[in-house]
Amino acid sequence: MENILDWDWFIKKFEVLSKIDLKAYKRPQMERRINSFMRSVSVSDYKSFVDLLNNDKIVYRRFLDHITINVSEFFRNANHWEVLEKEIIPMLLKERNSLKVWSAGCSTGEEPYSLAILFQENGYPLSGSILATDLDDEVLEKAGAGLYSNKAVQGLSPEQLKKYFESQGSYYRAKDELKKIIRFQKHDLLKDPFPRDYDLILCRNVVIYFTEPSKFRLYERFATALRIGGVIFIGSTEQIFQARELNFKSIATFFYQKY
Ligand SMILES: C[S@@+](CC[C@H](N)C(=O)[O-])C[C@H]1O[C@@H](n2cnc3c(N)ncnc32)[C@H](O)[C@@H]1O
């Protein structure tokens, strides 16, 4: 396959179709994932692949799942959530009566539901609802439905499951009291305007395939979305390399505060 010309052509066509700008993602990783997907549907050139994506909604959906990697968990990396619960939120509440919270790249909702549980269990006050965003309509729909399999709820304690979910066959559905404190919204972190004055932003396991310049621009925009003193909580394989340039200081592993 001739990759150089084809690749540029493909990402333009793909952006028309999906609004996703693949230029902002690391090319080798994306190319590998895309080529492996193309092999799995027995297509060997980008032109035929774009035709297929345009004509077959199921393949298109499977492809989006393949490249955006929507995997999530309740209280993913539980020890970091403990730091959030015991240290970060109490520190933020010393300065504000209630907190504005955003889960950016929330996938199927496990992260914002974990936040909602944590705030409810501790009686921590929220300012408005938890904003939970993703660029993918389908994961947002799943998140809004709040329906999870037995396996998906493993990160929850039996007490949490009983209190905040109702069982439906072998599934569990988030109760309305949890749902009503989360506002799910479509938002592309690379394109859409950012909200302001947040106290706490979670952006975890989203930037893995972003290029270094797009990561930098993203953290720059998170810095504008946080109030001074606000905190960003990132994924367990991530680090903000130019933290000082962005007026972020590391206050615990995976937590940076804007100063
Ligand atoms: C691996 S999931 C992370 C879910 C959750 N934050 C966690 O850590 O469990 C990554 C999510 O980032 C979303 N994503 C990727 N690029 C994005 C972008 N440009 N804007 C918004 N969301 C994006 C994907 O759609 C996917 O749902």
The ligand as an SDF file (V2000), in Angstrom:
LIG
                    3D

 27 29  0  0  0  0  0  0  0  0999 V2000
  -10.0590    5.0620   27.0580 C   0  0  0  0  0  0  0  0  0  0  0  0
  -11.4640    6.1020   27.1170 S   0  0  0  0  0  0  0  0  0  0  0  0
  -11.2190    6.8840   28.6860 C   0  0  0  0  0  0  0  0  0  0  0  0
  -12.4390    6.8410   29.5610 C   0  0  0  0  0  0  0  0  0  0  0  0
  -12.2290    7.3700   30.9780 C   0  0  0  0  0  0  0  0  0  0  0  0
  -11.7350    8.7120   30.9800 N   0  0  0  0  0  0  0  0  0  0  0  0
  -11.3020    6.4600   31.7480 C   0  0  0  0  0  0  0  0  0  0  0  0
  -10.1590    6.8300   32.0340 O   0  0  0  0  0  0  0  0  0  0  0  0
  -11.7150    5.3360   32.0730 O   0  0  0  0  0  0  0  0  0  0  0  0
  -10.9870    7.3750   25.9580 C   0  0  0  0  0  0  0  0  0  0  0  0
  -12.1550    8.2370   25.4960 C   0  0  0  0  0  0  0  0  0  0  0  0
  -11.6190    9.4400   24.9230 O   0  0  0  0  0  0  0  0  0  0  0  0
  -12.4810    9.8340   23.8910 C   0  0  0  0  0  0  0  0  0  0  0  0
  -11.7900   10.7710   23.0020 N   0  0  0  0  0  0  0  0  0  0  0  0
  -10.7590   10.5380   22.1370 C   0  0  0  0  0  0  0  0  0  0  0  0
  -10.4430   11.6510   21.4620 N   0  0  0  0  0  0  0  0  0  0  0  0
  -11.2890   12.6280   21.9290 C   0  0  0  0  0  0  0  0  0  0  0  0
  -11.4780   13.9970   21.6090 C   0  0  0  0  0  0  0  0  0  0  0  0
  -10.7400   14.5880   20.6710 N   0  0  0  0  0  0  0  0  0  0  0  0
  -12.4350   14.6840   22.2790 N   0  0  0  0  0  0  0  0  0  0  0  0
  -13.2130   14.0880   23.2170 C   0  0  0  0  0  0  0  0  0  0  0  0
  -13.0960   12.7840   23.5650 N   0  0  0  0  0  0  0  0  0  0  0  0
  -12.1390   12.0630   22.9160 C   0  0  0  0  0  0  0  0  0  0  0  0
  -12.8530    8.5170   23.2130 C   0  0  0  0  0  0  0  0  0  0  0  0
  -14.0510    8.6490   22.4520 O   0  0  0  0  0  0  0  0  0  0  0  0
  -12.9990    7.5770   24.4070 C   0  0  0  0  0  0  0  0  0  0  0  0
  -14.3330    7.4720   24.8260 O   0  0  0  0  0  0  0  0  0  0  0  0
  1  2  1  0
  2  3  1  0
  2 10  1  0
  3  4  1  0
  4  5  1  0
  5  6  1  0
  5  7  1  0
  7  8  2  0
  7  9  1  0
 10 11  1  0
 11 12  1  0
 11 26  1  0
 12 13  1  0
 13 14  1  0
 13 24  1  0
 14 15  1  0
 14 23  1  0
 15 16  2  0
 16 17  1  0
 17 18  1  0
 17 23  2  0
 18 19  1  0
 18 20  2  0
 20 21  1  0
 21 22  2  0
 22 23  1  0
 24 25  1  0
 24 26  1  0
 26 27  1  0
M  CHG  2   2   1   9  -1
M  END
$$$$
